[in-house]
Amino acid sequence: MNLTPDAAGADVHVALERVDMAFGDRQVFRGLSCAFAAGKVSVILGGSGSGKSTVLRLIGGLVRPQAGHIFVAGEDVTCLSERQLYGVRKKLGMMFQGGALLDSLTIYENLAFPLREHTSLDERAIAAAVHRRLDAVGLTDVDRLLPSQLSGGMLRRAALARAIILDPVIVLCDEPFSGLDPVSVKRIENLLVQINQRLGITIVLVSHHIASTMRMAEHVVLLLQSDDHHPGTTAVAGSPEELRQSSDPRVVAFLTDECDDGDARAADVAAGNT
Amino acid sequence: MGPAAAVQELGWYALRFVDQLGKLTVFAAQILRALASPPVRVRVFVQAVFDVGVLSLIIICVSGTAVGMVLSLQGYNTLVRFGAEQSLGAVVGLSLIRELGPVLTALLATGRAGSATAAEIGTMVATEQLDGLRMMAVDPIDLVVAPKALAMTVAMPLLSALFITFGLFGGYLVGVGLMGIDGGTYMSSLQSAVDFRDDVLGSLLKALVFGGLVGLIATFRGFTSAPTSAGVSAATTSTVVVASVCILLFDYVITALWGV
């Protein structure tokens, strides 16, 4: 099974074609090809070190591949200079694992910053836009707080608010659920689905959280490392249901191993809540 | 280690040195380009001048006074042997203005502000704040690096001038107040020995060069640090070591070339 989003009948918004990536001597993946459909929530799954976060960084042009092509909203980002990449990045929003908010600025200033940089809005319009986004992620009375004064869940929501402040067409989320309690996980999950449905934004997220993935994803890309029988990194793609019913032993092993951890994810999957 | 291995090791160090030098040059060019092109980030620059300059005032003033005092004491004890204690003002003044002022200010600023700059930028690397800026289509060199490097360059001559002023004051306190030299003699000796163009402007020029060096090295080390706590720590240490050595080497070169 290797269903690509276009096979599922949707336009491709982001695509990787035969991408090789290495950090020094460590080959992260070789010959990776996968695609993410426009207007859908896609989740990248994979074992530790499989290069999930690297895929997001490649899409954003933060790292360059050794070979291959990466198409983002119709442009091959591997051929663009750093300056040219800024044009593409204006169409992207990224929610980093640690938030990556500027720690010397308040939450309000963090959200206002991209608007001041890239729009000619006056301060009143900026304030309205910031509060609209903060309301959308359920944060109130945090304007004057510094990022260090927020809890993990609040920080992720603030980061998500900043990621969508410029109305991007694609939002990339790096491990949005890691280290959060189940209530916060559910809250972020709902927020991402709402943003996708209301604003039609393409969401590509990396997660270890199988239960959430199976609940919210319309499209899943599972990164599998090369072995004796499968040279190069393989991206097995499909809907959550297709993945669950897959007979590919590597997919079954991944889902089973992930669910054998004995945590809440296992219970979710076993109970069919996924 | 055999001779072949030693040569190989030496070659590796040489290659790494050239590689770092090349990257530093490209980095400097990127800073200059960011400074020369809009937007002009006045607020960020003023904040950086405050961090580098204003927050270093106490250490500069206290150190300047102490150095002036000890210079006066040592100078008096030496000059008095030759009956030339009337020249104390000239000795203290020329030593401070031509050499000690810019060099010690640069070393102190490296320890206080240079290390802080490297640590701040390194932490931004480790916490992905610089990547966050890139993803918002904002050049981190333009927003973070260039204002800090420029602030260091601008603040250094001012700090050096302050160091020298407090040093002269400290020297006056000891020479006139403690050793009993006439105040008028001290001041006239100082005034007649110091040339504004050769000594004062030369001193400020030295400080300007040191400021540029410290700003460049501190921002480069922070910007290229490994995204870990150990990486930030290494960047901070390396900033102090490399910048201090560069200050002393450039001091010799400037003195030899321009006689400042």
Contacts between the chains, C-beta under 8 A, distances in Angstrom:
chain1	res1	chain2	res2	distance
A	57	B	131	7.8
A	60	B	134	7.6
A	60	B	135	5.4
A	61	B	134	7.9
A	62	B	131	5.4
A	62	B	134	6.2
A	62	B	135	7.2
A	82	B	139	7.9
A	86	B	137	4.0
A	86	B	139	7.5
A	87	B	137	7.5
A	89	B	134	7.0
A	89	B	135	5.7
A	89	B	136	7.2
A	89	B	137	4.4
A	90	B	137	4.9
A	92	B	135	6.4
A	93	B	135	7.6
A	94	B	132	7.2
A	94	B	135	4.2
A	96	B	128	4.8
A	96	B	131	7.0
A	96	B	132	6.0
A	97	B	128	7.7
A	98	B	127	5.7
A	98	B	128	6.0
A	100	B	127	6.5
A	100	B	128	4.2
A	100	B	129	5.4
A	100	B	131	6.5
A	100	B	132	3.4
A	101	B	129	7.5
A	101	B	132	7.2
A	102	B	129	5.7
A	102	B	132	7.4
A	102	B	133	7.8
A	103	B	123	8.0
A	103	B	127	7.1
A	103	B	129	6.9
A	113	B	136	7.4
A	113	B	138	8.0
A	114	B	136	4.8
A	114	B	138	7.7
A	117	B	136	6.9
A	117	B	137	7.5
A	117	B	138	5.6
A	118	B	136	7.9
A	118	B	137	6.7
A	162	B	136	8.0
A	166	B	136	7.8
